[in-house]
Amino acid sequence: MSNRRDRCTQPLLDPQDRGFGRAAAHFSFPYGPQPSHPGCASALAYPRRNLLLLAATGALLQGCTGLAVTGAAVGAVATGDRRSLGTQADDQTIEFRVRSSISSAVPASNIRAISYNRKVLLVGQATSEADRTLAQEVAARASNVVSVVNEVEIRPLASAQNSATDIGLSTRVRASFVEDKMVELGAFRITAELGVVYLMGQVTKREGERAAQLASKVNGVRKVVTLFEVVN
């Protein structure tokens, strides 16, 4: 495997142009059941970051070492991440800054930012096109951000029940990767939003295709969107 750098790590549970590099790949797999999402119309959505932190404390951290828990999973590390330590640190800082900035600029929204190699994916819901556009502009202005992929939907904000369902879905996708043995879990960032699974990572074409296949077969997945940096 070329382009393999420090075998450092990322949490097994995230606390997620297709302009992700010249060799980026984007596939959509609308397989699997089409679950409904009761409570989508709730305008008082429980903050997703709180749910994610709570879920992270009880996550099954297969293949991980060095877990430090201080009310939430903070120092969890997993083998297989192909980013350098410096890039991982940059991505964590970018996520924090972008989420905070969007929360201030677009308070009536439910938007998450996931950074991989300084390329930001926005997922969630906004109540207007103006808010959706503003969120992207805010993310693009953040320090060290290379590009932004905006997957935010204009719709009522997701409920706490939706958020819990998505956390469970991400966990099942991770488990399918571990069981398969043909993909390296640590090479992927996995995010779920209202049944849509987003896969990010530095992977070979074969790994990316296999990961998308596995994710598409997980019960509850409506669609798989891949945002890969393809390596040889």
Secondary structure by P-SEA (a helix, b strand, c coil): cccccccccccccccccccccccbbbbbbccccccccccccccccccaaaaaaaaaaaccccccccccccccccccccccccccaaaaaaaaaaaaaaaaaaaaaccccbbbbbbcccbbbbbbbbccaaaaaaaaaaaaacccccbbbbcccccccccaaaaaaaaaaaaaaaaaaaaacccccccbbbbbcccbbbbbccccaaaaaaaaaaaaacccccbbbbbccccc
